[in-house]
Amino acid sequence: MKEIASSDNESEEFLRLISEQTFLALLLIQDNQVKYSNKATAELFETTIEEMYKWDAQRVLDAVDEEDRAFATEQLMKKQKGENDIVTSYSIKINTSKGQKHINLFSKTIIYNGKTADLISGINITDQRKAELELKESEDKFKLLFNNTNDSIFMIHVDEEGNMLKFVEVNDTTCTWLGLTREELLSLPPENLLPPDLKEKGKEAIQWILKFGFLTYEIEILLIDGNRLPVEMSSSLFSDGEKKYVLSSAREIGDRLVAREMRESQIEEKTLLLDIITHDLRNYLARIWACIEYSSTAKEGSLQELKQQASKSKSSLLQIDNLIDNISVLMKRDIGVELELKPVKLLKMINKCIADLKDIYPDKSLKFNLENIAKEHLVLADTLFDQLIINVLTNAVKNDPAEKIIIDFKLTEKEDSTYLLEIADHGKGIPPDKRENIFERYSEFRKTGQGSGLGLFIIKTLVERYQGHVTIKNTIEKDYTKGTTFSLLLKKATK
C-alpha cells in the first residue's frame, strides 16, 4: 500500500499540470464516491470535471456497458476494500452520448487520507479497437476469398537459383486438389508436386519470374493418387527485403485442353476431308479428261468406242455426284441439320439405287435378288435414304473381283415395329480383326491413301439418323472370304 502525502506547493503544481495535461484518464474512488477526476476522465464520460466530483460509484458503473458491468463492479469494490484477489489491468466498454468507447484500464488499491481507495488510470482505445476490428474483418474477408476461390493459391519461398525451398501459405482449394492437409503441404518440398519430366520446366519458370517478376504458363501438377492435373499458372515475385517469394494461382484447364484437342481434331478432320475430295475428284476428272482426249482424237467410224468413252464419263460424273452427296451428308451432320423423317417406299428406293449403280459401273455384270420386298413396305427415313443404299451397294461392287457380281436383298419384319434389311454380297469379305473400326470416318484413306473411306461412315451416320442400327456379318457363316452382309435395322413407317 502507498500513502498519498502532502507535498510542497511546487510539487503539487507539477503534479496538477501533469494530471491535467496527460491523455490518461485518472479517477480516484473512495467510499463509493469520486474523490478525484482529471480533464481526460471528464472528456471520456462526456461531462465536466465539476460534474464528475458529484458522481458516486454507481453513476460511474452505470456508464459501463452491461456486458462488462458485473466484472467492473466486483473489481471496484474489492480495491476500495483493499482485497488481494484483484485484476489490475483489463478492458471495458462504456456508453456515452456520442456512442460506445473501448477503454484499457489499470487499477489498484492505494491509501488516500488514511483509507483504502481505488485509483484508476485509463486510455481510450476506441479508434485502435475500430482499426483492429476493421483489420480483422478485412482479414476474415480475405481468408474467406482465399480459401473459397475455385483456384489454387499458394506462396513458395525460393532462392536466387530458382530452387523452390518450401511452401509459406496454401489455400483450401490447393489442399482439396492434392488430397493433403495444410500442415502436410507446408512440410512438403514444393518440387514434389511436379511430375519428374516437368521439374526442369518448373525451375525454368521460377528463374524467369525471378528475372522478370511475372509469368503465366501451363504445367501439370502431380496429385496424391499419381494422376496429373493440367493447370494454367499465374505467378508473381514478392520480397520482404531479405527473402524472395513466388505467389501463384493455378486454374484447372482440363476443359480448355479438351476443347483445344477438339479444335485440332476438327482441323485435322476437315484437312483430311479436303484431301479425300481432292484425291477422288482428281481420279474421276482424270477419267473424264481421258474420255474427252480420246473423243477429240478418235477417227471416223469409231462410234462404238465413243459410246464406251461416253459411258465411262457418265460413270465418273455419277461418282462425283455421289461424292458430293456424301459430303453433303457429312456437312449436315457436323452442323446439326435435322431433316424431317417421313415414310419412304423401300422397293422404289432400292430400284432407283440399282439403276444408278448400273450407270456408275457400266462395265460390270450386276445381278440383284430381292426377297420379301413389296411396294407396301415403308421405312422411316428422309431424302438422304438413297445415299444409305447406294453406299452399301458401292461397297459390295468395289470388294467383289468376280466378273458377275451378285447382290441379295432380304427383308424381315420384326415384332417391335422394325424391319431388318439384309444386303449380302459375295466378294472377298472383311477379316474379323478389321471389323472393329470399319465404320470410322476416313478409316481406309488414313491407312492406305486410297478410297475415301466415307461410304461406310455415311452408312452408319444415316442409319443412326433414322433411329436404327447397322451390323455386318459373313454371308457364309463360317467363311468371311465368301462375302459380307450388311444388316440394317430400320423403323417401320405408316402412310
ABEGO torsion letter per residue (X at the ends): XBBBBBBBAAAAAAAAAAAAABABBBBBBBGGBBABBBAAAAAAAGBBAAAAAABBAAAAAAABBAAAAAAAAAAAAAAAAGBABBBABBBBBBBBAAEBBBBBBBBBBBBBGGBBBBBBBBBBAAAAAAAAAAAAAAAAAAAAAAAABABBBBBBBBBAAGBBABBABBBAAAAAAAGBBAAAAAABBAAAABBAAAAAAAAAAAAAAAAAGBBBBBBBBBBAAGBBBBBBBBBBBBBAGABBBBBBBBBBAAAAAAAAAAAAAAAAAAAAAAAAAAAAAAAAAAAAAAAAAAAAABBBGAAAAAAAAAAAAAAAAAAAAAAAAAAAAAAAAAAGBBBBBBBBBAAAAAAAAAAAAAAABAABBBBBBBBGBBAABBBBBBAAAAAAAAAAAAAAAAABABABBBBBBBBBBBAAGBBBBBBBBABAEBBAAAAAAAABBGAAAAAAGBEAGAAAAAAAAAAAAAGBBBBBBBABAABAAAEBBBBBBBBBBBX
